[in-house]
Amino acid sequence: MRELVPGGYLFTHMIFWTVVGMVAVGTQAVAVILTIGLGLLVVESLTQQ
């Protein structure tokens, strides 16, 4: 629990990923990333067969 103090590793990551998530939602990057991810999933599933 002491890792949650300001300046700690966990606290830094929590702030960083919150900001990244807010920027991604604001710029609609989430939709682009999900589309790319789904495309890669389809390609991989087709090439495995």
PyRosetta script that sets phi, psi and omega in degrees:
from pyrosetta import init, pose_from_sequence

init()
pose = pose_from_sequence("MRELVPGGYLFTHMIFWTVVGMVAVGTQAVAVILTIGLGLLVVESLTQQ")
pose.set_psi(1, -25.8)
pose.set_omega(1, -178.4)
pose.set_phi(2, -71.3)
pose.set_psi(2, -11.0)
pose.set_omega(2, 176.7)
pose.set_phi(3, -71.5)
pose.set_psi(3, -13.7)
pose.set_omega(3, -178.0)
pose.set_phi(4, -83.3)
pose.set_psi(4, -3.3)
pose.set_omega(4, 178.2)
pose.set_phi(5, -68.9)
pose.set_psi(5, 149.1)
pose.set_omega(5, -179.9)
pose.set_phi(6, -52.6)
pose.set_psi(6, 132.6)
pose.set_omega(6, -178.3)
pose.set_phi(7, 96.0)
pose.set_psi(7, -12.1)
pose.set_omega(7, 178.0)
pose.set_phi(8, -75.4)
pose.set_psi(8, 162.4)
pose.set_omega(8, -177.1)
pose.set_phi(9, -60.0)
pose.set_psi(9, -48.8)
pose.set_omega(9, -177.4)
pose.set_phi(10, -65.2)
pose.set_psi(10, -42.6)
pose.set_omega(10, -179.8)
pose.set_phi(11, -62.1)
pose.set_psi(11, -43.0)
pose.set_omega(11, 179.9)
pose.set_phi(12, -61.9)
pose.set_psi(12, -44.8)
pose.set_omega(12, 179.3)
pose.set_phi(13, -65.5)
pose.set_psi(13, -38.5)
pose.set_omega(13, 179.4)
pose.set_phi(14, -60.8)
pose.set_psi(14, -46.4)
pose.set_omega(14, 179.1)
pose.set_phi(15, -65.5)
pose.set_psi(15, -45.9)
pose.set_omega(15, -177.5)
pose.set_phi(16, -59.3)
pose.set_psi(16, -50.0)
pose.set_omega(16, -176.6)
pose.set_phi(17, -71.8)
pose.set_psi(17, -27.5)
pose.set_omega(17, 174.4)
pose.set_phi(18, -65.4)
pose.set_psi(18, -45.6)
pose.set_omega(18, 178.7)
pose.set_phi(19, -64.2)
pose.set_psi(19, -45.2)
pose.set_omega(19, 179.0)
pose.set_phi(20, -60.2)
pose.set_psi(20, -42.2)
pose.set_omega(20, 178.9)
pose.set_phi(21, -63.4)
pose.set_psi(21, -41.8)
pose.set_omega(21, 179.5)
pose.set_phi(22, -66.4)
pose.set_psi(22, -39.9)
pose.set_omega(22, 177.8)
pose.set_phi(23, -65.7)
pose.set_psi(23, -41.8)
pose.set_omega(23, -179.3)
pose.set_phi(24, -63.0)
pose.set_psi(24, -42.9)
pose.set_omega(24, 178.7)
pose.set_phi(25, -66.8)
pose.set_psi(25, -40.2)
pose.set_omega(25, -178.8)
pose.set_phi(26, -66.3)
pose.set_psi(26, -31.2)
pose.set_omega(26, -178.2)
pose.set_phi(27, -102.4)
pose.set_psi(27, 5.4)
pose.set_omega(27, -179.4)
pose.set_phi(28, 60.7)
pose.set_psi(28, 25.6)
pose.set_omega(28, 176.9)
pose.set_phi(29, -68.2)
pose.set_psi(29, -25.0)
pose.set_omega(29, 179.6)
pose.set_phi(30, -59.8)
pose.set_psi(30, -44.3)
pose.set_omega(30, 179.9)
pose.set_phi(31, -62.6)
pose.set_psi(31, -41.6)
pose.set_omega(31, 179.3)
pose.set_phi(32, -65.2)
pose.set_psi(32, -45.3)
pose.set_omega(32, -179.2)
pose.set_phi(33, -63.8)
pose.set_psi(33, -42.6)
pose.set_omega(33, 178.8)
pose.set_phi(34, -64.4)
pose.set_psi(34, -39.4)
pose.set_omega(34, 178.4)
pose.set_phi(35, -63.9)
pose.set_psi(35, -44.4)
pose.set_omega(35, 177.6)
pose.set_phi(36, -62.6)
pose.set_psi(36, -43.5)
pose.set_omega(36, 179.3)
pose.set_phi(37, -61.6)
pose.set_psi(37, -44.0)
pose.set_omega(37, 178.3)
pose.set_phi(38, -65.4)
pose.set_psi(38, -39.2)
pose.set_omega(38, 177.8)
pose.set_phi(39, -62.3)
pose.set_psi(39, -44.2)
pose.set_omega(39, 177.7)
pose.set_phi(40, -63.8)
pose.set_psi(40, -38.2)
pose.set_omega(40, 179.0)
pose.set_phi(41, -62.9)
pose.set_psi(41, -43.0)
pose.set_omega(41, 178.6)
pose.set_phi(42, -64.7)
pose.set_psi(42, -45.6)
pose.set_omega(42, -179.9)
pose.set_phi(43, -61.0)
pose.set_psi(43, -43.9)
pose.set_omega(43, -179.6)
pose.set_phi(44, -65.8)
pose.set_psi(44, -40.4)
pose.set_omega(44, -178.9)
pose.set_phi(45, -68.6)
pose.set_psi(45, -32.7)
pose.set_omega(45, 178.7)
pose.set_phi(46, -74.8)
pose.set_psi(46, -35.2)
pose.set_omega(46, -178.1)
pose.set_phi(47, -77.9)
pose.set_psi(47, -19.7)
pose.set_omega(47, 178.8)
pose.set_phi(48, -77.2)
pose.set_psi(48, -22.2)
pose.set_omega(48, -176.2)
pose.set_phi(49, -84.8)
pose.dump_pdb("model.pdb")
